[in-house]
Amino acid sequence: MANRAHLVSLRGGSRGQATTLVRRLEAVFANAELDAIHKLHELVTKHQALYERYQIIEDLDQQIYALTQADALEAYIAAVDEVNIVYQDALSLYQHRINVIRREIEAADPDRRRNDAAAPGQQGNVPAHQVIVPARATSRPKITLPRFNGEILQWRQFWQAFQAEIHSDDTLANINKFNTLWVNWSPTYSARLRVSRRLMIIIPCS
């Protein structure tokens, strides 16, 4: 079990780094002295770092699960999910707030995104405060959404966020949209669907 203890220690360090990134993101959001472009650059950079750190945490989780006794695994996973949901919610909330800032910048200067798309190779030579965030990848969106846990009262808020960030993006394939929808249901709700062997998605026409 020494190997497991080492993995738990590594995960604790990664959680600490993730928490630090959350605090830094909050500090950037609260900094009224930064101009919008510089703030967007700082936010996207730190949000990406938080996303990557969370991927490390999830990978360590899986390794730890493999070394956890079967009779204790279910309770252990539930306890880990309680911790991880904090980072998942942070990623979701910050992505939404970043998107708001990005849209405000594009609304104020519609030519900015077109100019950046016309000369993507020059982006690396642009000063940090002028960096434009590239368009989302078409294969796998990194946008995170609020978790849907099966409560009907939460559905409309979840679906509106999904429509705005994922469903309306014509660059994404339908399978990628579906996968994003699936992974943003809570683990408990997803497990319930898997156990029942039924998958029912109600999508409003509007």
Long-range contacts (C-beta under 8 A, 24 or more apart in sequence): 1-67, 3-67, 4-64, 4-67, 4-68, 7-60, 7-63, 7-64, 7-67, 8-64, 10-60, 11-57, 11-60, 11-61, 11-64, 14-53, 14-56, 14-57, 14-60, 15-57, 15-83, 17-53, 18-50, 18-53, 18-54, 18-57, 18-87, 21-46, 21-49, 21-50, 21-53, 22-50, 22-87, 22-90, 25-50, 25-90, 25-94, 29-94, 29-97, 35-129, 36-101, 36-104, 36-105, 36-108, 37-105, 37-129, 37-130, 37-131, 37-132, 38-128, 38-129, 39-101, 40-98, 40-101, 40-102, 40-105, 40-133, 41-128, 41-129, 41-131, 41-133, 43-94, 43-97, 43-98, 43-101, 44-98, 44-133, 47-91, 47-94, 47-95, 47-98, 48-142, 50-87, 50-90, 50-91, 50-94, 51-91, 51-142, 51-144, 54-84, 54-87, 54-88, 54-91, 57-84, 57-87, 58-84, 77-187, 81-187, 81-188, 85-147, 88-144, 88-147, 89-146, 89-147, 91-144, 92-144, 92-145, 92-146, 92-147, 95-143, 95-144, 95-165, 96-161, 96-165, 99-143, 99-165, 102-133, 135-171, 136-169, 136-171, 136-172, 138-171, 138-172, 138-173, 138-176, 139-176, 140-176, 141-165, 141-166, 141-169, 141-172, 141-176, 141-180, 143-180, 144-184, 145-180, 145-184, 146-184, 147-184, 147-185, 147-186, 148-184, 148-185, 148-186, 148-189, 149-185, 149-186, 149-188, 149-189, 150-185, 150-186, 150-188, 150-189, 150-192, 155-202, 158-184, 159-203, 159-204
